[in-house]
Every structure is written in structure tokens, then in C-alpha cells.
């Protein structure tokens, strides 16, 4: 494994898939230095204490810092702490996210502009903002791993958005074009008639995939790499208790991308979308 002294940051890691990932990663201590973050400081510190109880050897390798990815002041304070504490970092796992209750599984759900602003604002805009804030501190062979969804497949977003996502000359400005078109359709309450998907969550993760592939990876240099991945439908607060997969199942591919994928640029996989430790197609996706 090429993980000696690697510093790994995981957002939203006090519960769910993020916590399951930390449970996996503490087993690699002290070869990995881990940073657990959460919006709620008391819950975050409780998670750290639980991890130390489970894996005592990680005590000196496990760090905590509060982080609300939707808050610029919080993002900036976190960057300052990372810089002062470590100087740089090797892996950022963008796991923190938002979902409106009933959005995915209630057939009666109707999206609102507040839903769009909250969900896409968190899952795409804030994830992007945090990544861009921290990017100057990313090691020359570092990795950005963003937790997406099987629902992010571009052919699930409706024909109008699919046409934009698959443009051969896709540019950064097309990301905001997609956001604006979807939000305007939701505001006009005619998004279904126009052929848009009904879910802000699905659009948010599709945007995350497109940003990573079309924009983020092109701004990296040296051996730096970026990936998105789907954990599948897991039993978490967001996924509900009827999901077939556990949070630990969902964390497996993230651990693979951190621990098993070499810290060396590979044009065949950088920027790509992963599921079950394999690259999957952005358009077709995978049922998981």
C-alpha cells in the first residue's frame, strides 16, 4: 500500500457512510492520519471517542475539527487549521450531503425552490466551494473523492439536462446553466411537463459528477486525481432502514480509492465515476 503518512479528511463523518469509512480507515493507523469532521461538534467528538474505543491504536492518528461545508467562515477556518496543523493533506473525501425527506421515495413529492437551493446548494455548490478552498493544500499526488449516487446517471435527469451533460464541448458555465434551468422549472411548477427529473438530489449528484469530470480534474496537476463514486442505497439516515446495503458496504469503494488506487496519475481513471471498485458510465450509471 502507498499510504505512508497520508493525511485523509472525511467530511460529515460522525455518522452513516462517513463513520463507516472511518471505522475502516482507523485500522490503517498510523499509516494514515485521519481527520473526522462534522457540523455538530459534540457529535463529532463523540464519534472520535467511539472510534478510539474500537481501535485504540488510532488515538494519536485521529483528529477532529468542526466543519459546516455550507458556511464560508467554517470552510476558511478549517483550511487555516489544516494548514497550521499539517501544512498539506493527501485525500479529501467529500461525504457531507443533504436530502429532503420524502424526495426520493414519496411519489407525491413536489420539489420547491427551497429544496433546490438546500440540496444542490449543499451537495454541489458547497462541496465545490470546500474543495476549491482546500485545493492549494492538496499534495502533489493527492486525491479528491466525492460521494455521489447511482441516481446521478445523466440519462436519469431528463432529456433537457441529458443533452447538456453530454455536450462534447461542455464548459464550466454549463453547470450553472443546468442549475438555473432546473430551478426555474421548479419555480414555474412545470418541470415534469418539460421533461426534467423531479429530484433536486439527483440533479445535485449529476452536477457533482460533471464538475469532477469536466472541470475539477482539468484544474489538477502532477499526480493529483479526482473521482466520484456511488455507495449504493445504504441503510443510513438518508437511505432509510429498508435499504439492502449497509453503511459499511457503501464505504468499501471509498476505502479502495484511498488505499488501493496508487497515488499516481492514471488517465484511465482520473475524473471517472466508480461503483463496486470499478469505473461505471456517467450516462448509463449502475443500479445499486
C-alpha positions as CSV (number, residue, x, y, z in Angstrom):
1,X,0.0,0.0,0.0
2,X,1.2,3.5,-0.8
3,X,-0.3,5.2,2.2
4,X,2.6,6.1,4.4
5,X,1.9,9.2,6.4
6,X,-1.1,10.1,4.2
7,X,-3.5,12.7,5.7
8,X,-7.1,11.9,4.9
9,X,-10.0,14.3,5.5
10,X,-13.6,13.0,5.6
11,X,-16.5,15.5,5.7
12,X,-19.7,14.6,7.5
13,X,-18.0,11.6,9.1
14,X,-19.7,11.4,12.5
15,X,-22.4,9.0,11.2
16,X,-23.6,7.0,8.2
17,X,-21.2,6.1,5.4
18,X,-18.7,8.6,6.6
19,X,-18.4,7.0,10.0
20,X,-18.4,3.5,8.5
21,X,-15.5,4.7,6.3
22,X,-13.6,6.0,9.4
23,X,-14.2,2.6,11.1
24,X,-12.4,1.0,8.1
25,X,-9.6,3.6,7.9
26,X,-8.6,3.6,11.6
27,X,-7.4,0.1,11.1
28,X,-4.7,1.6,8.8
29,X,-3.4,3.9,11.6
30,X,-0.7,5.1,12.0
31,X,0.0,4.7,8.3
32,X,-3.0,7.1,7.8
33,X,-3.6,10.3,9.7
34,X,-7.3,10.9,9.8
35,X,-9.4,14.0,10.2
36,X,-13.1,13.5,11.2
37,X,-15.4,16.5,10.6
38,X,-19.0,17.3,11.5
39,X,-21.3,20.3,11.8
40,X,-22.2,19.4,15.4
41,X,-19.0,19.5,17.5
42,X,-20.4,17.4,20.3
43,X,-21.5,14.6,17.9
44,X,-18.2,14.7,16.2
45,X,-16.1,14.4,19.3
46,X,-18.4,11.6,20.5
47,X,-17.7,9.8,17.2
48,X,-13.9,10.2,17.7
49,X,-14.1,8.8,21.2
50,X,-16.1,5.8,19.9
51,X,-13.5,5.1,17.2
52,X,-10.7,5.2,19.7
53,X,-12.5,2.7,21.9
54,X,-13.0,0.4,18.9
55,X,-9.4,0.8,17.7
56,X,-7.1,2.2,20.5
57,X,-4.0,2.3,18.2
58,X,-5.6,5.2,16.2
59,X,-5.6,7.6,19.2
60,X,-2.6,9.6,18.0
61,X,-3.6,9.4,14.3
62,X,-7.2,10.6,14.6
63,X,-8.1,14.3,14.7
64,X,-11.3,16.2,14.9
65,X,-12.4,19.7,13.6
66,X,-15.9,21.1,13.2
67,X,-16.8,21.9,9.6
68,X,-20.1,23.1,8.0
69,X,-19.4,22.9,4.3
70,X,-22.3,25.3,3.6
71,X,-20.6,28.1,5.6
72,X,-17.8,30.1,4.1
73,X,-16.4,31.1,7.5
74,X,-16.4,27.5,8.6
75,X,-14.7,26.5,5.4
76,X,-12.0,29.1,5.8
77,X,-11.4,28.3,9.4
78,X,-11.0,24.7,8.5
79,X,-8.5,25.4,5.8
80,X,-6.4,27.6,8.2
81,X,-6.4,24.7,10.8
82,X,-5.3,22.1,8.2
83,X,-2.5,24.4,7.0
84,X,-1.3,25.1,10.6
85,X,-1.6,21.5,11.7
86,X,-0.4,19.6,8.7
87,X,0.8,22.0,6.1
88,X,-0.9,19.9,3.4
89,X,-3.2,17.0,3.1
90,X,-3.3,13.9,0.8
91,X,-7.0,12.9,0.4
92,X,-10.3,14.8,0.7
93,X,-13.4,12.7,0.9
94,X,-16.5,14.9,0.1
95,X,-19.1,12.9,2.0
96,X,-21.3,15.5,3.7
97,X,-24.6,16.0,1.9
98,X,-28.3,16.8,2.1
99,X,-31.6,15.2,1.1
100,X,-35.1,16.4,1.5
101,X,-37.3,14.0,3.4
102,X,-39.5,12.0,1.1
103,X,-37.8,13.4,-2.0
104,X,-36.8,10.0,-3.5
105,X,-39.4,7.6,-2.3
106,X,-42.6,9.5,-2.0
107,X,-44.5,9.6,-5.3
108,X,-46.4,12.6,-4.1
109,X,-43.3,14.7,-3.5
110,X,-43.2,18.0,-5.4
111,X,-39.9,19.9,-5.4
112,X,-39.7,23.5,-4.2
113,X,-37.1,26.2,-4.9
114,X,-36.1,26.0,-1.2
115,X,-35.4,22.3,-1.8
116,X,-33.3,23.1,-4.8
117,X,-31.3,25.7,-3.0
118,X,-30.7,23.5,0.0
119,X,-29.9,20.2,-1.7
120,X,-28.0,21.4,-4.7
121,X,-26.5,24.2,-2.6
122,X,-25.1,21.6,-0.3
123,X,-24.2,18.7,-2.5
124,X,-22.8,20.6,-5.4
125,X,-22.1,24.3,-4.7
126,X,-20.8,23.8,-1.1
127,X,-18.8,20.6,-1.9
128,X,-17.2,22.5,-4.8
129,X,-16.5,25.5,-2.6
130,X,-14.8,23.5,0.1
131,X,-12.7,21.6,-2.5
132,X,-11.6,24.8,-4.2
133,X,-10.8,26.3,-0.8
134,X,-8.6,23.4,0.2
135,X,-7.1,22.7,-3.2
136,X,-4.0,24.8,-2.7
137,X,-3.1,22.5,0.2
138,X,-3.5,19.2,-1.7
139,X,-0.3,17.2,-2.0
140,X,1.2,16.9,-5.5
141,X,-0.1,13.3,-5.7
142,X,-3.3,13.9,-3.7
143,X,-6.8,12.7,-4.3
144,X,-10.3,14.3,-4.2
145,X,-13.0,11.7,-3.7
146,X,-16.7,12.8,-3.8
147,X,-19.6,10.6,-2.7
148,X,-22.2,10.7,-5.5
149,X,-25.1,8.4,-6.2
150,X,-26.3,5.7,-8.6
151,X,-29.2,8.2,-9.2
152,X,-26.6,10.6,-10.7
153,X,-26.6,8.8,-14.0
154,X,-27.1,11.5,-16.6
155,X,-29.8,9.6,-18.5
156,X,-31.9,9.8,-15.3
157,X,-32.0,13.5,-15.2
158,X,-34.5,14.0,-18.1
159,X,-33.9,14.7,-21.7
160,X,-33.3,18.5,-21.5
161,X,-30.5,18.1,-18.9
162,X,-29.0,14.9,-20.6
163,X,-28.4,17.0,-23.7
164,X,-26.3,19.5,-21.8
165,X,-24.5,16.9,-19.6
166,X,-23.3,15.1,-22.8
167,X,-22.2,18.1,-24.8
168,X,-18.8,17.4,-26.4
169,X,-17.8,21.0,-25.7
170,X,-19.1,21.0,-22.1
171,X,-17.8,24.0,-20.2
172,X,-17.8,25.2,-16.5
173,X,-20.7,27.6,-17.4
174,X,-22.9,24.7,-18.4
175,X,-23.0,23.6,-14.7
176,X,-24.8,26.8,-13.7
177,X,-26.9,26.6,-16.8
178,X,-28.2,23.2,-15.6
179,X,-28.8,24.5,-12.1
180,X,-30.7,27.6,-13.4
181,X,-32.9,25.7,-15.9
182,X,-33.9,23.2,-13.2
183,X,-34.6,25.8,-10.6
184,X,-36.6,27.9,-13.0
185,X,-38.7,24.8,-14.0
186,X,-39.3,24.0,-10.3
187,X,-40.3,27.6,-9.6
188,X,-42.8,27.5,-12.6
189,X,-44.1,24.1,-11.4
190,X,-43.8,22.7,-14.9
191,X,-40.6,20.7,-14.5
192,X,-42.4,17.4,-15.1
193,X,-44.0,18.7,-18.3
194,X,-40.7,19.9,-19.6
195,X,-39.1,16.5,-19.0
196,X,-37.0,17.3,-16.0
197,X,-36.4,14.8,-13.2
198,X,-38.4,15.7,-10.0
199,X,-35.5,15.3,-7.6
200,X,-33.0,18.1,-6.6
201,X,-30.9,15.3,-5.0
202,X,-30.5,13.5,-8.3
203,X,-29.6,16.7,-10.2
204,X,-27.1,17.7,-7.4
205,X,-25.2,14.4,-7.7
206,X,-25.3,14.6,-11.5
207,X,-23.8,18.1,-11.3
208,X,-21.1,16.7,-8.9
209,X,-20.1,14.1,-11.4
210,X,-20.0,16.5,-14.3
211,X,-18.0,19.1,-12.3
212,X,-15.4,16.4,-11.3
213,X,-15.1,15.1,-14.8
214,X,-15.2,18.2,-16.9
215,X,-13.8,20.9,-14.6
216,X,-12.1,19.7,-11.4
217,X,-9.7,17.1,-12.9
218,X,-8.6,19.6,-15.5
219,X,-7.5,22.0,-12.8
220,X,-5.3,19.4,-11.1
221,X,-1.6,19.0,-11.8
222,X,1.2,16.5,-11.4
223,X,-0.1,13.2,-10.0
224,X,-3.3,14.7,-8.4
225,X,-6.5,12.9,-9.2
226,X,-10.2,13.3,-8.6
227,X,-13.0,10.7,-8.5
228,X,-16.7,10.3,-7.8
229,X,-18.3,7.2,-6.6
230,X,-21.7,5.7,-5.6
231,X,-22.0,3.8,-2.3
232,X,-25.4,2.4,-3.5
233,X,-28.6,2.5,-1.5
234,X,-27.4,2.1,2.1
235,X,-29.1,1.9,5.5
236,X,-28.4,5.4,6.8
237,X,-30.4,8.4,7.9
238,X,-30.6,9.4,4.3
239,X,-31.1,6.0,2.8
240,X,-33.6,4.7,5.3
241,X,-33.7,1.4,7.1
242,X,-35.1,-0.7,4.3
243,X,-32.0,-0.4,2.1
244,X,-30.3,-3.7,1.2
245,X,-26.8,-2.4,1.7
246,X,-25.1,-1.5,4.9
247,X,-23.2,1.7,5.5
248,X,-20.0,-0.4,5.7
249,X,-20.9,-1.8,2.2
250,X,-21.2,1.7,1.0
251,X,-17.8,2.7,2.3
252,X,-15.9,-0.1,0.6
253,X,-15.2,1.7,-2.7
254,X,-14.1,4.8,-1.0
255,X,-11.6,2.9,1.0
256,X,-10.5,1.2,-2.2
257,X,-9.9,4.6,-3.9
258,X,-7.9,5.8,-0.9
259,X,-5.9,2.8,0.0
260,X,-5.6,0.6,-3.1
261,X,-5.5,3.1,-6.0
262,X,-1.9,4.3,-6.4
263,X,-1.1,7.9,-5.6
264,X,0.0,8.4,-9.2
265,X,-2.0,10.0,-12.0
266,X,-3.8,7.5,-14.2
267,X,-5.6,9.0,-17.2
268,X,-7.8,5.9,-17.5
269,X,-9.5,6.5,-14.2
270,X,-8.9,10.1,-13.0
271,X,-12.2,12.1,-13.1
272,X,-14.2,8.9,-13.5
273,X,-17.3,7.6,-11.7
274,X,-16.8,4.4,-9.6
275,X,-19.1,1.7,-8.2
276,X,-18.1,-1.6,-6.6
277,X,-14.4,-0.7,-7.2
278,X,-14.9,-0.3,-10.9
279,X,-15.4,2.6,-13.3
280,X,-19.1,3.0,-14.5
281,X,-20.5,5.0,-17.3
282,X,-21.6,8.6,-16.5
283,X,-24.7,8.3,-18.8
284,X,-25.9,4.9,-18.0
285,X,-24.7,4.6,-14.5
286,X,-25.5,1.5,-12.4
287,X,-28.4,0.1,-10.4
288,X,-27.0,-0.4,-6.9
